[in-house]
Amino acid sequence: MDPRIDVIGIGHTTVTLTWKHSPSVLQHRENIQYCLLVNEKHNYKSLCAAETAIRSSGMKLPPTLALSLSPYLLEPQQVMILSNSELSIINRASSGEVRQICMGTKNTYTVPNLSPSTQYYFDVFVVNLLTNASAAYTGTFARTLEEPEPKVTELKDGKVIQIVLDGKKQKFYSLRYQARHKKIQFTFQLCRGQVRVHITKNGKTVASENISGLRYFSLKGKLLDTYLVQLRSTEESNSSVKVQVSSHFHKPLFPLLPESLKIKSFSKLRTCNSVTIAWLGTQEESKYCVYKKRIEEHQVWMELQSADRCSGPESRHKSEKVLCKYFYDINLQRAVTTETIKGLDAGTLYLFDVYLFGPSGIPIRYHSKVVKTRKKC
């Protein structure tokens, strides 16, 4: 037989191999199978040599290794069934990982779950299941591709960008900014989900935390310092965040925020057709707009979870608008306002939202509040 193994494909985490069929496979297909050994050390000239090497590393193996595919092989190895005709046995030994995959009579195989930028050695053996006799192909080796560098987006001074982060892949999204002033400020507005922020300056970490709501990072450095911002979703669902970097502290993009963005409702003031809500303001005169939406019981969780906290009233139906008002108070303890919303239906759930507008016109959305009117009055 032709003893060569050909490498026909290399990826970041996979290598695809093929080899010519052994004559014995063509004659005795039901009793013959191919087994592949994968490791990072070297090739093995025979299956016996591979067994000996693994045993000498401290791993207790049955004499036939994985050739009989017996149930007692489940210990002490970690066994992963790939399909009805494939069995992968990973032997974790002190000398490194040796992976054995038996794939029946297939003569092309893609080895999965490899590490990027790593050299692997591959050995193929044709095995007679009745006698446990084996013959070796000439081993080969291949190096997986280097992991691609993550794409880096350049941040421009004062410009706001919104980023959607894939929660399932859990990959970092990278942003770069070269400072043109000694003092700069990063602003993050969480729109949906949960986001982890990691900021480095010239390679050294200056901030790393999970963000919620609106978060500012004021940093000092030198001209032309390079800042790298890495963002990732900490949830399995997608997350979204708005990002801005600016050297103009006197022109804030977002309005001054109160201590809390919660909306409070008063149970004693609820009636069959009205609800009274309250929220905190600031020392800065700002515009506040109230919106309401009728919802059903089964919609509550979805409405609260899917709310985009960065979206403004432009995404709302005109009929949902209740009112807009301006207010402020120099004394923060008195910077509270209340509104009684009338004309509601009895025994009905309503979702209330308040939007705060600052000098730039960019809205901040308070946390939605769900209130049910009284059924009987």
C-alpha positions as CSV (number, residue, x, y, z in Angstrom):
1,M,0.0,0.0,0.0
2,D,1.0,3.7,-0.4
3,P,2.1,4.6,3.2
4,R,1.9,8.3,2.9
5,I,-0.5,10.6,4.8
6,D,-1.4,13.8,3.0
7,V,-2.3,17.0,4.7
8,I,-5.0,18.6,2.5
9,G,-6.3,21.3,4.8
10,I,-5.0,23.5,7.7
11,G,-7.2,25.9,9.7
12,H,-6.8,27.7,13.0
13,T,-8.1,24.8,15.0
14,T,-8.4,22.0,12.5
15,V,-6.2,19.8,10.2
16,T,-7.6,17.6,7.4
17,L,-5.8,14.4,6.5
18,T,-6.2,11.8,3.8
19,W,-4.5,8.5,2.9
20,K,-4.8,5.7,0.4
21,H,-6.9,2.7,1.4
22,S,-5.2,-0.3,2.7
23,P,-5.9,-3.5,0.6
24,S,-7.0,-5.3,3.7
25,V,-9.8,-2.7,4.3
26,L,-11.1,-3.3,0.8
27,Q,-11.1,-7.1,1.4
28,H,-12.3,-7.3,5.0
29,R,-14.2,-4.0,5.5
30,E,-16.3,-5.3,8.5
31,N,-13.2,-6.3,10.6
32,I,-10.8,-3.5,9.7
33,Q,-10.7,0.1,10.8
34,Y,-8.4,3.1,10.8
35,C,-7.2,4.7,14.0
36,L,-5.4,8.1,14.2
37,L,-3.1,9.3,16.9
38,V,-2.6,13.0,17.5
39,N,0.0,14.6,19.8
40,E,2.4,17.6,20.1
41,K,5.6,15.6,20.7
42,H,6.6,13.3,17.9
43,N,5.4,10.6,15.5
44,Y,5.1,6.9,16.6
45,K,6.5,4.1,14.3
46,S,3.9,1.6,15.6
47,L,0.8,1.4,17.7
48,C,2.8,-0.7,20.2
49,A,5.3,2.1,20.6
50,A,2.5,4.6,21.2
51,E,1.0,2.3,23.9
52,T,4.4,1.9,25.6
53,A,5.0,5.7,25.6
54,I,1.6,6.5,27.1
55,R,2.0,3.8,29.8
56,S,5.4,5.0,30.7
57,S,4.0,8.5,31.3
58,G,1.9,7.1,34.2
59,M,-1.4,6.4,32.4
60,K,-2.8,3.0,33.1
61,L,-4.1,1.6,29.8
62,P,-5.7,-1.7,28.8
63,P,-3.3,-3.6,26.6
64,T,-5.2,-3.0,23.4
65,L,-5.6,0.7,24.0
66,A,-8.7,1.7,22.1
67,L,-8.8,-0.9,19.4
68,S,-11.5,-3.1,20.8
69,L,-13.7,0.0,21.7
70,S,-14.7,-1.8,24.9
71,P,-16.8,-0.1,27.6
72,Y,-14.0,-0.6,30.2
73,L,-12.0,2.0,28.3
74,L,-14.2,4.7,29.8
75,E,-11.7,4.9,32.7
76,P,-9.2,6.4,33.3
77,Q,-9.5,8.2,29.9
78,Q,-11.9,10.9,28.9
79,V,-14.0,9.4,26.1
80,M,-15.9,11.4,23.6
81,I,-18.3,9.7,21.1
82,L,-18.1,11.6,17.8
83,S,-20.6,9.5,15.8
84,N,-21.7,5.8,15.5
85,S,-18.5,4.9,13.8
86,E,-16.0,7.3,15.4
87,L,-14.5,7.2,18.9
88,S,-12.1,9.7,20.3
89,I,-10.1,8.9,23.4
90,I,-8.0,11.6,25.0
91,N,-5.3,10.4,27.3
92,R,-4.1,13.3,29.4
93,A,-0.6,12.3,30.6
94,S,2.3,14.2,32.0
95,S,4.1,14.0,28.7
96,G,1.3,15.9,27.0
97,E,-2.0,15.0,25.4
98,V,-2.3,12.0,23.1
99,R,-5.6,11.8,21.2
100,Q,-6.7,8.6,19.5
101,I,-9.6,8.7,17.0
102,C,-10.9,5.5,15.3
103,M,-13.1,6.4,12.3
104,G,-14.1,3.0,10.8
105,T,-13.0,2.7,7.1
106,K,-13.1,6.4,6.2
107,N,-9.8,7.5,4.7
108,T,-10.3,11.3,5.1
109,Y,-10.6,13.0,8.4
110,T,-10.7,16.5,9.8
111,V,-9.1,16.6,13.3
112,P,-11.1,19.2,15.4
113,N,-10.5,21.1,18.6
114,L,-6.8,21.9,18.0
115,S,-4.9,24.9,19.4
116,P,-3.9,27.7,17.0
117,S,-0.3,28.2,16.0
118,T,0.7,24.7,17.3
119,Q,2.6,21.9,15.7
120,Y,0.9,18.5,15.8
121,Y,2.1,15.0,14.8
122,F,-0.3,12.6,13.1
123,D,-0.1,8.8,12.9
124,V,-2.5,6.5,11.1
125,F,-2.8,2.8,11.8
126,V,-4.9,0.2,10.0
127,V,-6.2,-2.3,12.7
128,N,-7.7,-5.8,12.5
129,L,-10.4,-5.9,15.2
130,L,-10.3,-9.7,15.3
131,T,-6.6,-10.1,15.9
132,N,-5.6,-6.6,17.1
133,A,-2.8,-6.7,14.5
134,S,-1.9,-3.3,13.1
135,A,0.1,-1.7,10.4
136,A,1.4,1.9,10.4
137,Y,1.3,4.6,7.7
138,T,4.2,7.0,7.6
139,G,3.5,9.7,10.1
140,T,3.3,13.3,9.2
141,F,3.0,16.7,11.0
142,A,1.4,20.1,10.4
143,R,1.2,23.4,12.2
144,T,-2.2,25.0,12.7
145,L,-2.6,28.6,11.6
146,E,-2.0,31.5,13.9
147,E,-5.1,33.0,15.5
148,P,-6.1,36.1,13.6
149,E,-5.6,39.4,15.3
150,P,-8.9,40.9,16.5
151,K,-10.1,43.8,14.4
152,V,-9.4,47.1,16.0
153,T,-11.7,50.1,15.4
154,E,-10.2,53.6,15.7
155,L,-12.1,55.9,18.0
156,K,-12.4,59.6,16.9
157,D,-12.6,62.4,19.4
158,G,-16.2,63.3,20.3
159,K,-17.8,60.7,18.0
160,V,-20.3,58.3,19.5
161,I,-20.4,54.7,18.3
162,Q,-22.8,51.9,19.3
163,I,-21.5,48.4,19.4
164,V,-23.4,45.1,19.5
165,L,-21.5,42.3,21.3
166,D,-22.1,38.6,20.6
167,G,-22.8,36.9,23.8
168,K,-22.5,33.3,22.5
169,K,-18.9,33.8,21.1
170,Q,-17.7,35.8,24.2
171,K,-15.1,37.5,22.1
172,F,-13.6,40.9,22.8
173,Y,-14.4,43.9,20.6
174,S,-11.4,46.2,20.4
175,L,-11.2,50.0,20.1
176,R,-8.1,52.2,19.8
177,Y,-7.6,55.9,20.5
178,Q,-4.5,58.0,20.3
179,A,-4.7,61.0,22.7
180,R,-4.3,64.5,21.4
181,H,-4.7,66.0,24.9
182,K,-3.2,65.1,28.3
183,K,-6.7,64.6,29.8
184,I,-9.4,62.5,28.2
185,Q,-12.7,61.0,29.2
186,F,-14.2,57.7,28.1
187,T,-18.0,57.5,28.3
188,F,-19.9,54.2,28.2
189,Q,-23.7,54.0,28.1
190,L,-25.0,50.4,28.5
191,C,-27.9,49.9,26.1
192,R,-28.8,46.2,26.7
193,G,-27.4,43.2,28.6
194,Q,-24.2,43.2,30.6
195,V,-20.7,44.4,29.4
196,R,-17.2,44.1,30.7
197,V,-14.8,47.0,29.9
198,H,-11.0,46.7,30.0
199,I,-8.9,49.8,29.2
200,T,-5.1,49.9,28.7
201,K,-2.8,52.8,28.2
202,N,0.4,52.0,26.3
203,G,-0.2,48.3,27.3
204,K,-0.8,48.9,31.0
205,T,-4.3,48.4,32.5
206,V,-5.9,51.6,33.8
207,A,-9.5,50.3,34.3
208,S,-11.3,47.0,34.2
209,E,-14.9,46.5,35.4
210,N,-18.5,45.5,34.5
211,I,-20.5,48.6,33.6
212,S,-24.2,49.5,34.2
213,G,-26.1,52.5,33.2
214,L,-23.8,55.4,32.4
215,R,-20.1,55.2,33.3
216,Y,-17.3,57.8,32.9
217,F,-13.5,57.1,33.1
218,S,-11.4,60.3,33.4
219,L,-7.8,59.6,32.6
220,K,-4.6,61.6,32.6
221,G,-1.5,60.9,30.5
222,K,0.8,62.3,27.8
223,L,0.2,63.5,24.2
224,L,0.0,60.6,21.7
225,D,-0.6,58.0,24.5
226,T,-2.3,55.0,22.9
227,Y,-5.5,53.7,24.6
228,L,-7.0,50.3,23.9
229,V,-10.5,49.5,24.9
230,Q,-11.8,45.9,25.0
231,L,-15.5,45.1,25.4
232,R,-17.3,41.8,25.7
233,S,-20.7,40.7,26.7
234,T,-20.9,38.8,30.0
235,E,-24.2,37.3,29.1
236,E,-25.1,34.5,26.7
237,S,-27.5,36.9,24.9
238,N,-26.2,39.8,22.9
239,S,-25.3,43.1,24.7
240,S,-25.0,46.6,23.3
241,V,-23.2,49.7,24.5
242,K,-22.5,53.2,23.3
243,V,-18.9,54.5,23.5
244,Q,-17.4,58.0,23.3
245,V,-14.0,59.4,24.0
246,S,-13.5,63.2,24.4
247,S,-11.0,65.7,25.5
248,H,-13.7,68.4,25.8
249,F,-14.8,68.0,29.4
250,H,-16.7,71.4,29.3
251,K,-19.0,70.0,26.6
252,P,-20.6,66.9,28.2
253,L,-22.4,64.7,25.7
254,F,-24.8,63.2,28.3
255,P,-26.9,65.1,30.8
256,L,-26.1,65.4,34.5
257,L,-27.6,62.3,36.1
258,P,-29.6,61.9,39.4
259,E,-28.5,59.5,42.1
260,S,-30.9,56.9,40.9
261,L,-32.7,56.2,37.6
262,K,-35.5,54.3,39.2
263,I,-39.2,55.2,38.8
264,K,-41.3,54.9,41.9
265,S,-45.0,54.3,42.0
266,F,-47.3,54.9,45.0
267,S,-49.6,51.9,45.8
268,K,-51.9,54.0,48.0
269,L,-52.4,56.5,45.2
270,R,-53.4,53.9,42.6
271,T,-57.0,54.0,41.4
272,C,-59.0,52.2,38.7
273,N,-58.1,54.8,36.1
274,S,-54.9,56.5,37.4
275,V,-51.4,55.9,38.6
276,T,-49.0,58.3,40.4
277,I,-45.2,57.9,39.7
278,A,-42.2,59.9,40.9
279,W,-38.5,60.2,39.8
280,L,-35.4,62.1,40.8
281,G,-34.1,65.1,39.0
282,T,-30.9,67.1,39.2
283,Q,-29.6,70.6,39.9
284,E,-29.5,71.3,36.2
285,E,-32.8,72.3,34.4
286,S,-33.6,69.5,32.0
287,K,-36.5,68.2,30.0
288,Y,-38.3,65.0,31.1
289,C,-40.8,63.1,28.9
290,V,-43.2,60.4,30.2
291,Y,-44.4,57.5,28.0
292,K,-46.9,54.7,28.8
293,K,-47.6,51.4,27.1
294,R,-50.4,48.9,27.8
295,I,-49.0,45.3,28.2
296,E,-50.2,41.8,29.1
297,E,-49.0,39.7,32.0
298,H,-46.9,37.4,29.8
299,Q,-45.1,40.4,28.2
300,V,-43.7,41.9,31.4
301,W,-40.4,39.9,31.5
302,M,-39.7,40.3,27.8
303,E,-40.4,44.0,27.8
304,L,-38.1,44.6,30.7
305,Q,-35.3,42.3,29.4
306,S,-35.4,43.5,25.8
307,A,-35.6,47.3,26.5
308,D,-32.9,49.2,24.7
309,R,-31.8,51.8,27.3
310,C,-30.1,53.9,24.6
311,S,-33.1,54.3,22.4
312,G,-35.0,57.6,22.6
313,P,-38.7,58.5,22.3
314,E,-38.3,58.4,18.5
315,S,-38.7,54.7,18.7
316,R,-42.1,55.1,20.5
317,H,-45.6,55.4,19.0
318,K,-47.0,58.9,19.3
319,S,-50.0,57.6,21.2
320,E,-47.7,56.4,24.0
321,K,-46.6,59.9,24.9
322,V,-48.1,61.3,28.1
323,L,-46.3,64.6,28.7
324,C,-43.0,66.5,28.7
325,K,-41.9,68.9,31.5
326,Y,-38.9,70.9,32.7
327,F,-37.7,70.9,36.3
328,Y,-34.7,71.2,38.6
329,D,-33.9,72.0,42.2
330,I,-30.7,73.5,43.6
331,N,-31.3,71.3,46.7
332,L,-30.8,67.7,45.5
333,Q,-33.0,66.4,48.4
334,R,-35.9,68.2,46.9
335,A,-35.2,67.4,43.3
336,V,-38.1,65.0,43.1
337,T,-41.1,65.3,40.8
338,T,-44.4,63.4,40.7
339,E,-47.0,62.9,38.0
340,T,-50.5,61.4,38.1
341,I,-51.3,59.7,34.8
342,K,-55.1,59.6,34.3
343,G,-57.4,58.0,31.7
344,L,-56.2,54.4,32.3
345,D,-58.3,51.2,32.2
346,A,-59.1,49.3,35.4
347,G,-57.2,46.2,36.3
348,T,-54.7,46.8,33.5
349,L,-50.9,46.6,33.4
350,Y,-49.0,49.6,32.1
351,L,-45.3,50.1,31.4
352,F,-44.1,53.6,32.2
353,D,-40.9,55.2,30.9
354,V,-39.2,58.5,31.6
355,Y,-36.6,60.1,29.3
356,L,-34.2,62.8,30.4
357,F,-32.8,65.2,27.8
358,G,-29.5,67.1,28.4
359,P,-28.0,70.1,26.5
360,S,-26.8,67.9,23.6
361,G,-30.3,66.4,23.1
362,I,-29.2,62.8,23.7
363,P,-31.8,61.1,25.9
364,I,-31.2,59.0,29.0
365,R,-33.9,56.4,29.7
366,Y,-34.9,55.7,33.3
367,H,-35.5,52.1,34.3
368,S,-39.0,51.1,33.1
369,K,-41.7,50.7,35.7
370,V,-44.7,48.3,35.5
371,V,-47.8,49.2,37.4
372,K,-51.3,47.7,37.5
373,T,-54.4,49.8,38.0
374,R,-56.9,48.7,40.6
375,K,-59.6,46.3,39.4
376,K,-62.3,47.6,41.8
377,C,-62.6,51.0,43.4
